[in-house]
Amino acid sequence: MKTANSRKIVLVGCGFVGMSFAYTLLSEPGIDELVLIDVNNDKAQGEAMDLSHGLPYARSKMVIKAGNYEECKDAAIVVITAGAAQKPGQSRLELTAINTRIMKDICQKIKASGFDGIIIVASNPVDLMTYVAQKATGLKESQVIGSGTLLDTARLRYLLSNYFGVNATNIHAYIMGEHGDSSFVPWIHAYIGCKSLLEVLDEEGKSLEDLLGIYEGVRIAAYEIIEKKKATYYGIGLALNRLVHAVLSNENAIMTVSCAQHGEYGKEGLYIGTPAIVNREGVRKVVKLGLNDVDQNKFDTSCENLLKIIKETIDPILSE
């Protein structure tokens, strides 16, 4: 890719999620330039000014400005958080159709700039919007990544850390599948340090029901936060920061992102959350875990939900 040495980020979407992510970039060095794009250019300009005024106290010394899609040409990463929010009474399919058209328009403009870096999508429904972004830009599938179950996995690790009294950095467990109600935890691949989490559970006399309760806490977390404060944005902002730095630093980090499937779990033709190795080229490889029958059935169900929407709603819009 021609942006191999670039440390320029373009953010499309200056809502709560986008600006929470942008704000996290001030806390650590490593970004040379941040360009904000929004359908409301005045908002993008105001956000750029507000962030820039904090630079004297920030660890980062990047240039921050509002811009247009031509700025994507020499960027290393374009992060997309733009999209319509689900309204009361609006179905998920209706939201998907609206956001498919928004994402298609954004990505066609990114493509027209000559961009050849990594696209990171956080717009919802994220697995479907990541698929749209890849199709609309024509970039290699490995160059388009969705935030997937990155935040779900962080919530899981946080809750397990509290439950077992072990630092979250030593909790190795994943949420897989769709970023939504059909996600699941492959508990047989969960570890505390290098020890099986299920083994630790047994040794400490803890209940499997507690683990199921922890997963349920992860599943309903977004609903609870939205009920209390109308939106979630800090957690995903930090998750996007982590993903961006994994790409820029060529980390080869294993992260649960929405990535293209090529039969690793028996499915293809979609993006969905699985562990994957992430580096400067995007998704280097999907990590294949051996799932038991119960977990494989959950994954299959998650995939079928997405594939049905792709066929009936998204592909017809992409072909317009």
C-alpha positions as CSV (number, residue, x, y, z in Angstrom):
1,M,0.0,0.0,0.0
2,K,1.2,3.5,-0.8
3,T,0.5,4.8,2.7
4,A,3.0,2.5,4.4
5,N,4.8,5.3,6.3
6,S,1.9,7.6,6.8
7,R,0.5,8.3,10.3
8,K,-2.4,10.4,9.1
9,I,-5.9,9.5,10.3
10,V,-9.2,10.7,8.7
11,L,-12.3,10.4,10.8
12,V,-15.7,10.4,9.0
13,G,-18.4,11.2,11.5
14,C,-18.2,13.8,14.3
15,G,-20.9,12.4,16.6
16,F,-20.4,11.0,20.1
17,V,-18.5,7.9,19.0
18,G,-16.3,9.7,16.5
19,M,-15.3,12.5,18.9
20,S,-14.8,10.1,21.8
21,F,-12.3,8.3,19.6
22,A,-10.7,11.5,18.5
23,Y,-10.3,12.7,22.1
24,T,-8.5,9.5,23.0
25,L,-5.8,10.3,20.4
26,L,-4.7,13.3,22.5
27,S,-3.6,11.1,25.3
28,E,-0.8,9.3,23.5
29,P,1.7,10.1,20.8
30,G,1.9,8.4,17.4
31,I,-0.5,10.3,15.1
32,D,0.8,13.1,12.9
33,E,-2.4,14.4,11.6
34,L,-6.1,14.0,12.3
35,V,-8.7,15.2,9.7
36,L,-12.4,15.4,10.7
37,I,-15.1,15.1,8.1
38,D,-18.8,15.4,8.8
39,V,-21.9,16.1,6.8
40,N,-22.1,19.2,9.0
41,N,-18.9,21.0,8.1
42,D,-19.4,23.6,10.8
43,K,-19.4,20.9,13.5
44,A,-16.3,19.3,12.1
45,Q,-14.6,22.7,12.2
46,G,-15.7,23.4,15.7
47,E,-14.6,20.0,17.0
48,A,-11.2,20.5,15.3
49,M,-10.8,23.8,17.0
50,D,-11.9,22.5,20.4
51,L,-9.5,19.5,20.2
52,S,-6.6,21.7,19.0
53,H,-6.9,24.1,21.9
54,G,-6.1,21.2,24.2
55,L,-2.9,20.2,22.4
56,P,-0.6,22.3,24.7
57,Y,-1.6,19.9,27.5
58,A,-1.7,16.8,25.5
59,R,0.9,14.1,24.9
60,S,0.2,14.2,21.2
61,K,1.4,17.0,19.0
62,M,-0.6,16.2,15.9
63,V,-2.2,18.6,13.5
64,I,-6.0,18.6,13.8
65,K,-8.3,20.1,11.2
66,A,-11.6,19.8,9.4
67,G,-11.4,18.6,5.8
68,N,-13.0,16.9,2.9
69,Y,-12.7,13.5,1.2
70,E,-9.7,14.5,-0.8
71,E,-7.8,14.3,2.5
72,C,-8.2,10.5,2.4
73,K,-5.7,10.1,-0.5
74,D,-2.6,10.0,1.6
75,A,-4.1,8.8,4.9
76,A,-3.0,5.6,6.6
77,I,-6.4,4.9,8.1
78,V,-9.9,6.1,7.6
79,V,-12.2,5.6,10.6
80,I,-15.9,5.7,9.8
81,T,-18.4,6.3,12.6
82,A,-21.0,8.1,10.5
83,G,-24.6,6.8,10.2
84,A,-28.1,7.3,11.3
85,A,-29.2,6.2,14.8
86,Q,-32.1,3.9,15.3
87,K,-35.3,5.7,16.0
88,P,-38.1,4.5,18.3
89,G,-40.3,2.1,16.3
90,Q,-37.8,1.8,13.5
91,S,-36.9,-1.8,12.6
92,R,-33.3,-3.0,12.3
93,L,-33.9,-3.6,8.6
94,E,-35.1,-0.1,8.0
95,L,-32.0,1.3,9.8
96,T,-29.8,-1.1,7.7
97,A,-31.2,0.2,4.5
98,I,-30.7,3.9,5.5
99,N,-27.1,3.3,6.7
100,T,-26.2,1.2,3.7
101,R,-27.0,4.2,1.4
102,I,-25.0,6.5,3.7
103,M,-22.0,4.1,3.9
104,K,-22.1,3.5,0.1
105,D,-22.0,7.3,-0.5
106,I,-19.1,7.8,2.0
107,C,-17.1,5.0,0.6
108,Q,-17.5,6.0,-3.0
109,K,-16.1,9.4,-2.1
110,I,-13.2,7.7,-0.2
111,K,-12.5,5.6,-3.3
112,A,-12.6,8.6,-5.6
113,S,-9.7,10.2,-3.6
114,G,-7.4,7.3,-4.5
115,F,-7.2,6.0,-0.9
116,D,-5.3,2.8,-0.5
117,G,-4.9,2.4,3.3
118,I,-7.0,0.7,6.0
119,I,-10.7,1.4,6.6
120,I,-12.0,0.8,10.1
121,V,-15.8,0.8,10.4
122,A,-17.7,1.4,13.7
123,S,-21.1,2.4,12.2
124,N,-24.0,0.2,13.0
125,P,-25.0,-2.5,12.3
126,V,-21.2,-2.8,12.1
127,D,-20.8,-6.3,10.5
128,L,-23.1,-5.3,7.7
129,M,-21.6,-1.8,7.3
130,T,-18.1,-3.3,7.0
131,Y,-19.3,-5.5,4.2
132,V,-20.8,-2.4,2.5
133,A,-17.6,-0.5,2.9
134,Q,-15.5,-3.2,1.3
135,K,-17.9,-3.6,-1.7
136,A,-18.3,0.2,-2.2
137,T,-14.5,0.9,-2.1
138,G,-13.3,-2.2,-3.9
139,L,-10.4,-2.4,-1.5
140,K,-8.9,-5.8,-0.6
141,E,-11.1,-7.5,2.1
142,S,-8.1,-7.5,4.4
143,Q,-7.9,-3.7,4.2
144,V,-11.5,-3.2,5.6
145,I,-12.0,-4.0,9.3
146,G,-15.1,-3.5,11.5
147,S,-14.9,-2.9,15.2
148,G,-16.9,-6.1,15.5
149,T,-17.0,-7.6,19.0
150,L,-14.0,-5.6,20.2
151,L,-16.1,-3.6,22.7
152,D,-18.2,-6.7,23.7
153,T,-14.9,-8.6,24.4
154,A,-13.6,-5.7,26.5
155,R,-16.9,-5.7,28.5
156,L,-16.5,-9.5,29.0
157,R,-12.9,-9.2,30.2
158,Y,-13.8,-6.3,32.6
159,L,-16.6,-8.4,34.2
160,L,-14.5,-11.5,34.4
161,S,-11.7,-9.5,35.9
162,N,-14.0,-8.3,38.7
163,Y,-15.4,-11.8,39.2
164,F,-12.1,-13.7,39.5
165,G,-10.1,-10.8,41.0
166,V,-7.5,-11.0,38.3
167,N,-6.2,-8.1,36.2
168,A,-8.1,-7.7,32.9
169,T,-4.9,-7.9,30.9
170,N,-4.6,-11.5,32.1
171,I,-8.1,-12.5,31.0
172,H,-8.0,-14.1,27.6
173,A,-11.6,-14.6,26.4
174,Y,-13.6,-13.6,23.3
175,I,-17.0,-12.6,22.3
176,M,-17.6,-14.0,18.8
177,G,-20.3,-13.6,16.1
178,E,-22.5,-10.7,15.2
179,H,-22.2,-7.5,17.2
180,G,-25.6,-8.0,18.6
181,D,-27.9,-10.4,20.5
182,S,-26.7,-13.5,18.6
183,S,-23.1,-13.2,19.8
184,F,-21.6,-15.8,22.1
185,V,-18.6,-16.8,24.3
186,P,-16.6,-19.9,23.3
187,W,-15.8,-20.7,27.0
188,I,-13.6,-23.7,26.1
189,H,-11.2,-21.1,24.7
190,A,-11.2,-18.8,27.7
191,Y,-8.1,-18.5,29.9
192,I,-6.8,-16.8,33.0
193,G,-3.2,-16.3,32.2
194,C,-2.3,-19.7,30.7
195,K,-4.9,-21.7,32.7
196,S,-8.3,-22.7,31.4
197,L,-11.0,-20.4,32.9
198,L,-13.3,-23.4,33.3
199,E,-10.6,-25.2,35.3
200,V,-10.2,-22.2,37.5
201,L,-14.0,-22.0,37.9
202,D,-14.0,-25.6,39.1
203,E,-11.1,-25.2,41.5
204,E,-12.6,-22.2,43.1
205,G,-16.0,-23.8,43.4
206,K,-17.7,-21.1,41.3
207,S,-20.8,-21.7,39.3
208,L,-21.1,-22.0,35.5
209,E,-24.4,-20.1,36.0
210,D,-22.3,-17.1,37.1
211,L,-20.5,-17.2,33.7
212,L,-23.8,-17.2,31.9
213,G,-24.9,-14.3,34.0
214,I,-21.7,-12.5,33.1
215,Y,-22.3,-13.0,29.4
216,E,-25.9,-11.8,29.8
217,G,-24.4,-8.7,31.5
218,V,-22.3,-8.1,28.4
219,R,-25.2,-8.7,26.0
220,I,-27.5,-6.1,27.7
221,A,-24.8,-3.6,28.6
222,A,-25.5,-1.3,25.7
223,Y,-29.2,-1.4,26.4
224,E,-28.6,-0.4,30.0
225,I,-26.2,2.4,29.1
226,I,-28.6,3.8,26.5
227,E,-31.5,3.7,28.9
228,K,-29.5,5.7,31.4
229,K,-27.6,8.2,29.2
230,K,-29.1,7.8,25.7
231,A,-25.9,6.5,24.0
232,T,-22.6,4.6,24.4
233,Y,-19.4,6.1,23.1
234,Y,-16.5,6.1,25.6
235,G,-15.9,2.3,25.5
236,I,-16.0,2.1,21.7
237,G,-13.9,5.2,21.4
238,L,-11.1,3.5,23.4
239,A,-11.6,0.3,21.4
240,L,-11.1,2.2,18.1
241,N,-8.0,3.8,19.5
242,R,-6.6,0.4,20.4
243,L,-7.4,-0.9,16.9
244,V,-5.8,2.1,15.1
245,H,-2.6,1.7,17.1
246,A,-2.5,-2.0,16.4
247,V,-2.5,-1.2,12.7
248,L,-0.1,1.8,12.8
249,S,2.4,-0.1,15.0
250,N,2.2,-3.2,12.9
251,E,1.5,-5.2,16.1
252,N,0.3,-8.5,14.7
253,A,-2.2,-8.3,17.6
254,I,-5.0,-10.8,18.0
255,M,-8.3,-8.8,18.2
256,T,-12.0,-9.7,17.9
257,V,-12.8,-7.6,14.8
258,S,-15.4,-7.9,12.1
259,C,-13.4,-9.5,9.2
260,A,-14.1,-11.3,6.0
261,Q,-14.8,-15.0,6.3
262,H,-13.4,-17.5,3.9
263,G,-14.5,-20.8,5.4
264,E,-12.5,-20.6,8.6
265,Y,-15.7,-21.3,10.5
266,G,-17.6,-22.8,7.6
267,K,-19.0,-19.6,6.3
268,E,-18.1,-17.1,3.6
269,G,-19.4,-14.0,1.8
270,L,-19.8,-11.8,5.0
271,Y,-18.0,-9.9,7.7
272,I,-18.5,-11.1,11.3
273,G,-16.6,-10.9,14.6
274,T,-13.9,-13.5,15.1
275,P,-10.3,-13.4,16.5
276,A,-7.9,-12.1,13.9
277,I,-4.3,-11.0,13.6
278,V,-4.2,-7.3,12.9
279,N,-1.2,-5.4,11.5
280,R,-0.2,-2.6,9.1
281,E,-1.8,-4.5,6.2
282,G,-5.1,-4.8,8.0
283,V,-6.3,-8.4,8.8
284,R,-3.4,-10.6,8.2
285,K,-5.2,-13.8,9.2
286,V,-8.4,-15.0,10.8
287,V,-7.6,-17.1,13.9
288,K,-9.4,-20.4,13.6
289,L,-10.6,-21.8,16.9
290,G,-12.1,-25.3,17.3
291,L,-15.7,-24.7,18.3
292,N,-17.9,-27.4,19.9
293,D,-21.2,-28.2,18.4
294,V,-23.2,-25.7,20.6
295,D,-20.9,-22.8,19.7
296,Q,-20.7,-23.7,16.0
297,N,-24.5,-23.7,15.9
298,K,-24.5,-20.2,17.5
299,F,-22.0,-19.0,15.0
300,D,-23.9,-20.4,12.1
301,T,-27.1,-18.8,13.3
302,S,-25.3,-15.4,13.7
303,C,-24.0,-15.8,10.1
304,E,-27.3,-16.8,8.6
305,N,-29.0,-13.7,10.2
306,L,-26.4,-11.5,8.4
307,L,-26.4,-13.3,5.1
308,K,-30.2,-13.0,4.8
309,I,-30.0,-9.2,5.3
310,I,-27.1,-9.0,2.8
311,K,-29.0,-10.8,0.2
312,E,-32.4,-9.2,0.7
313,T,-31.5,-5.6,1.7
314,I,-27.9,-4.7,1.1
315,D,-26.9,-6.2,-2.2
316,P,-29.9,-4.7,-4.1
317,I,-28.9,-1.2,-2.7
318,L,-25.3,-1.7,-3.7
319,S,-26.3,-2.6,-7.2
320,E,-28.4,0.5,-7.7
